[in-house]
Amino acid sequence: MARWLTIILITAGVILVSVSLYQIFEGKKDVSVAMKEAETIVSQSKNQIETQEEVVFTPEPNDVIGIISIPKLNKELPIIAGTEEEQLKRGVGHFSGSKFPGQDGQIVLSGHRDTVFTGLGDLIEGDEIILKMEYGTYTYYLQKTYIVDADDLTVIDPTIDEEVLTLTTCYPFRYVGDAPERYIIDAVRK
């Protein structure tokens, strides 16, 4: 009996590891495909840098809209319009209803802690976060980090009238399953 139990447990373990590895591989493939599209979009841009005029930009859900670059982490990732699971599998999601770079207000980007936003907790005040869009490149500097409950939506504030970049991811970083908190980064242009 113990032998059969051992065989069943080992088989279940192999299946779980195989499924996890498949999901990781597929996720990296989805991000890679979206990144190639983002690079094409950004390379065809007008090469405006830090424009002062307000931008009009209205992408559709699921559109690849730009690249987020985090130099300290040596990361460049695609930005996808939307924050549903479908979009977050492909890259960093732009929260619908929040602003875009070059518009006054809060820009909210979200990503999974164990894929695109791995290492986000290593950033400190003053670190750069660069958003490359088809209409220009915008540099933000980390101003503060904080942690909130997973259901705390006060971090998304449509009344903010200055340009603020807010990044969100699950927290704690090394948590198995649905994390109970969110790690937040606020960054501003100087």
Order of alpha helices (4+ residues) and beta strands (2+ residues): alpha-beta-beta-alpha-beta-beta-beta-beta-beta-beta
